[in-house]
Amino acid sequence: MTPYSLAFYLGAVMTGTVLGLRPDDSPERVAEVLGTDYGENGGRNTLWRDYGLVEFHWHRGRAADPWSGHHVSLQVHRLAHRDRALTGGALRARYGRFAPRLRSDKLHRLLERRGAPLVPLPEVPPHAPYFRRYEHPVSRAAVTVVSTYGEHSTPRNLRPGDVYAIHVPATDTAPGARKA
């Protein structure tokens, strides 16, 4: 793991942003920063753009309404497939190479050194005992960690202690978030 890719994860958890993008940024703004090489999914009132490692999600009440940012997901588990294209050009240009796994103990330790410790969240029955979740109290970023292996419950290419995903909600309590 390069120190730069660790900086990416630390920044995302501590600030709730990805390359300066907030979860509530518009699809157009996200495309300005991350580019137009994405998969797009959704329906009339939901939209998400999959940039490989990073996914942005939006919702709206009616088809005539503008998109409202809902959350950003960092699909860290996908890196274990060792496809370098998953990080996308903008992330590679800024942070370099990403390791196939992110160890949660390393992330926890680095966050604690910066005065930004993660706190455990209550276990969610469908995911327990295979996954544990932690939250950053300021950005509200949730870090999901593989806690034990389950043949049909966890990816074979991840080990207990590996970060599975990081989710950052659109919220007015996140640093730099816009008030609605």
Phi and psi in degrees as a GROMACS rama.xvg file:
@    title "Ramachandran Plot"
@    xaxis  label "Phi"
@    yaxis  label "Psi"
@TYPE xy
-78.7878  152.287  THR-2
-60.3359  -28.3403  PRO-3
-70.1355  -40.6071  TYR-4
-68.821  -33.5494  SER-5
-62.5024  -38.2328  LEU-6
-61.0861  -36.2245  ALA-7
-59.5726  -51.7353  PHE-8
-63.797  -44.4449  TYR-9
-60.2164  -44.4793  LEU-10
-63.1572  -42.3848  GLY-11
-62.9594  -44.6447  ALA-12
-69.4262  -45.295  VAL-13
-74.9798  -36.7403  MET-14
-103.591  -16.3421  THR-15
72.6687  23.8734  GLY-16
-129.12  160.649  THR-17
-129.636  113.681  VAL-18
51.4747  37.6878  LEU-19
82.57  -5.86021  GLY-20
-83.1962  134.173  LEU-21
-97.0826  157.868  ARG-22
-58.532  -23.4931  PRO-23
-94.8859  7.84224  ASP-24
-69.767  152.836  ASP-25
-73.3384  159.31  SER-26
-55.9732  -35.753  PRO-27
-66.5579  -42.5015  GLU-28
-65.2031  -41.266  ARG-29
-61.991  -43.0796  VAL-30
-64.8152  -33.4961  ALA-31
-60.112  -37.7285  GLU-32
-90.5386  -46.1889  VAL-33
-93.3673  -14.0396  LEU-34
96.5875  -174.907  GLY-35
-109.041  11.7058  THR-36
-92.3108  85.0193  ASP-37
-146.795  160.627  TYR-38
-95.9751  140.4  GLY-39
-119.653  134.02  GLU-40
-132.867  164.261  ASN-41
138.033  -168.354  GLY-42
-140.125  -154.772  GLY-43
-62.4081  -38.1874  ARG-44
-118.192  7.94724  ASN-45
-134.669  147.365  THR-46
-149.035  134.497  LEU-47
-141.393  142.799  TRP-48
-114.47  127.202  ARG-49
-104.085  111.588  ASP-50
-100.16  15.2533  TYR-51
100.735  -87.658  GLY-52
-77.6778  -33.8815  LEU-53
-111.595  135.687  VAL-54
-127.226  133.869  GLU-55
-109.326  138.729  PHE-56
-124.887  136.451  HIS-57
-131.802  157.277  TRP-58
-136.93  164.22  HIS-59
-155.331  155.501  ARG-60
-73.2267  -43.2686  GLY-61
-136.127  160.074  ARG-62
-58.8968  -27.7709  ALA-63
-81.4836  -13.6065  ALA-64
-78.9499  154.557  ASP-65
-73.0458  158.679  PRO-66
-69.5953  138.726  TRP-67
-117.096  124.972  SER-68
-60.7249  137.401  GLY-69
-110.463  -51.5178  HIS-70
-167.632  167.457  HIS-71
-119.354  136.747  VAL-72
-117.407  133.992  SER-73
-104.168  108.88  LEU-74
-86.9973  70.6826  GLN-75
-58.4515  -34.9909  VAL-76
-58.7241  -26.0868  HIS-77
-66.1934  -26.1914  ARG-78
-65.0473  -23.1672  LEU-79
-65.4343  -14.993  ALA-80
-78.1146  -7.46968  HIS-81
60.3064  37.3309  ARG-82
-99.6494  103.788  ASP-83
-62.0074  -23.1243  ARG-84
-68.2661  -17.5338  ALA-85
-60.04  -29.3831  LEU-86
-78.3198  -19.4325  THR-87
76.3239  156.973  GLY-88
-62.6862  -41.8537  GLY-89
-66.0557  -41.8846  ALA-90
-69.6464  -42.5839  LEU-91
-62.4761  -40.2869  ARG-92
-63.2291  -35.565  ALA-93
-87.0457  -40.0386  ARG-94
-115.787  -7.66937  TYR-95
77.747  -149.377  GLY-96
-77.0529  143.14  ARG-97
-109.943  135.718  PHE-98
-71.4293  157.154  ALA-99
-69.925  -15.1771  PRO-100
-137.871  149.601  ARG-101
-118.51  116.4  LEU-102
-80.1595  130.318  ARG-103
-67.3861  -34.7365  SER-104
-63.1277  -36.859  ASP-105
-67.7184  -44.7643  LYS-106
-61.3379  -46.5883  LEU-107
-58.0422  -48.0898  HIS-108
-60.651  -45.4153  ARG-109
-67.0003  -37.057  LEU-110
-67.3064  -41.2843  LEU-111
-61.7549  -40.6336  GLU-112
-61.4222  -27.1854  ARG-113
-94.4568  9.12177  ARG-114
73.1304  24.1586  GLY-115
-129.002  59.0891  ALA-116
-68.2094  151.539  PRO-117
-87.8056  146.148  LEU-118
-113.824  141.484  VAL-119
-67.1731  142.859  PRO-120
-101.261  157.171  LEU-121
-59.6722  146.849  PRO-122
-67.7637  144.014  GLU-123
-102.423  120.344  VAL-124
-47.9285  -44.8051  PRO-125
-65.954  -22.2966  PRO-126
-100.67  -19.3558  HIS-127
-79.3412  142.654  ALA-128
-94.7049  10.6579  PRO-129
-76.8313  -29.6682  TYR-130
-129.974  146.53  PHE-131
-122.006  148.099  ARG-132
-122.49  145.797  ARG-133
-131.425  153.373  TYR-134
-129.843  142.548  GLU-135
-85.7176  121.659  HIS-136
-65.8055  -22.3355  PRO-137
-90.7206  -54.6321  VAL-138
-79.9682  -18.2106  SER-139
67.2371  16.0625  ARG-140
-63.0767  133.885  ALA-141
-107.287  128.514  ALA-142
-108.412  121.047  VAL-143
-101.647  127.525  THR-144
-121.963  139.405  VAL-145
-69.9736  122.221  VAL-146
-101.331  -29.2944  SER-147
-155.724  155.204  THR-148
-81.857  137.892  TYR-149
-134.419  125.88  GLY-150
-50.0831  -43.3232  GLU-151
-111.152  11.7888  HIS-152
-115.359  -25.0407  SER-153
-129.353  151.384  THR-154
-62.3822  138.508  PRO-155
-63.7347  -28.4882  ARG-156
-89.6716  9.55632  ASN-157
-115.49  154.057  LEU-158
-115.291  158.828  ARG-159
-55.0102  135.017  PRO-160
97.9817  -10.1155  GLY-161
-80.6646  141.802  ASP-162
-73.9466  129.417  VAL-163
-88.2429  -48.8509  TYR-164
-159.314  161.945  ALA-165
-129.749  128.655  ILE-166
-119.022  131.201  HIS-167
-119.596  115.895  VAL-168
-80.4485  154.524  PRO-169
-80.1525  119.15  ALA-170
-155.244  149.573  THR-171
-77.8765  -1.1361  ASP-172
-94.0907  -9.79552  THR-173
-75.568  143.2  ALA-174
-55.8341  128.83  PRO-175
81.4864  -2.24232  GLY-176
-72.7379  149.425  ALA-177
-80.9377  144.303  ARG-178
-81.5158  140.628  LYS-179
